[in-house]
Every structure is written in structure tokens, then in C-alpha cells.
């Protein structure tokens, strides 16, 4: 039950970090994304509720029915999540949203002329990407 919540929280943070980068393109988008990637872990490592620099401890291992609790359960769960994420990404690439992302990647102006909102497409990409990154983080 904690996995979908973690993915939603991560997607929310992806959306929050994506809003300031709506107008950035190319190298500037990469620089802003890398800056967030460098700043946020540094800030979170000094927050009391994350355990500070030592991190969180006492996180239980995943359990699956009759199998005893072991680190292999975590690896199996991560493998299943990776397969599901790959399948979802393949399905998403062929969908209308995936084609909109491809259009925005190639040319914002042409995508906008085709009826795609480039800002909304970028925000959705940030949110879905962060949600997919939040799932293995929760495992």
C-alpha cells in the first residue's frame, strides 16, 4: 500500500520541480534539472525526519505470503517493478501522450501548431518520471 503513495508523493515533487522549468529548453533545462538534483539531496540530508546524514533505519523488508522476510524479496519486487515500468513506458510511447512528448521533443512550435500544449506535456513528463523514480525508492 505504501508503494502507490510513494509514487504519488514523488510525482507531486516532480510536478513542483517541473513548474519552474517550463520555459527552459535544451542545455538550460539540463542545468536546472542537475541543479535540483544536487540541491535537494543536500537539503533532505539535513532534515531531522529523514534521519539526517545517517538516513532512515528500521525499515522492514518486504514480505510475500509464505516466503520468509529476506533481502531477496526486495530484489524480486524491484525486478517486478522494473518490468512493469518498462511495459508501461512502451505502452505510453505509442499513446497520444507519447506522441505529444515526441512532438515537443522535436519542435515546440510545431507541436503547439498541432494542438499539443508543450508546457503541459513537459509537466506531465516530469511528474510521471518522478513517480517512476519514486517506486524503487520506496522499495
KAFENBEL-V16844 format. One record per backbone hydrogen bond with DSSP energy under -0.5 kcal/mol. NH is the residue of the N-H (numbers start at 1). CO is the residue of the C=O. E is the energy in kcal/mol with one decimal. If there is no record, write none. Layout:
nh	co	e
NH	CO	E
NH	CO	E
This chain:
nh	co	e
5	1	-0.9
6	2	-2.6
7	3	-2.3
8	4	-2.2
9	5	-2.6
10	6	-2.5
11	7	-2.5
12	8	-2.3
13	9	-2.2
14	10	-2.5
15	11	-2.3
16	12	-2.4
17	13	-2.6
18	14	-1.5
19	15	-1.4
20	16	-0.6
21	18	-0.8
22	19	-1.3
24	21	-0.6
28	25	-1.5
30	26	-1.7
31	27	-2.3
32	28	-2.4
33	29	-2.4
34	30	-2.5
35	31	-2.3
36	32	-2.4
37	33	-2.2
38	34	-1.4
39	35	-2.6
40	36	-2.3
42	38	-0.8
43	39	-2.1
44	40	-2.9
45	41	-1.9
46	43	-1.3
47	44	-1.1
50	47	-1.1
51	48	-1.7
52	47	-1.3
54	51	-1.1
55	52	-1.2
60	58	-0.5
64	67	-0.5
67	64	-2.3
70	62	-0.6
73	70	-1.2
74	70	-0.7
75	71	-1.7
76	72	-2.6
77	73	-2.5
78	74	-2.3
79	75	-2.3
80	76	-2.4
81	77	-2.5
82	78	-2.2
83	79	-2.3
84	80	-2.5
85	81	-2.6
86	82	-2.3
87	83	-2.4
88	84	-2.6
89	85	-2.4
90	86	-2.2
91	87	-2.2
92	88	-2.6
93	89	-2.1
94	90	-1.0
95	92	-0.9
98	92	-0.9
99	95	-2.2
100	96	-2.1
101	97	-2.4
102	98	-2.2
103	99	-2.1
104	100	-2.5
105	101	-2.5
106	102	-1.9
107	103	-2.6
111	107	-2.1
112	108	-2.7
113	109	-2.0
114	110	-1.2
115	112	-1.2
116	111	-2.5
118	116	-0.9
121	117	-2.4
122	118	-2.3
123	119	-2.3
124	120	-2.4
125	121	-2.0
126	122	-2.5
127	123	-2.5
128	124	-2.7
129	125	-2.4
130	126	-2.4
131	127	-2.2
132	128	-2.4
133	129	-1.7
134	130	-1.8
135	131	-1.2
136	132	-0.8
137	133	-1.0
138	134	-1.6
139	135	-1.4
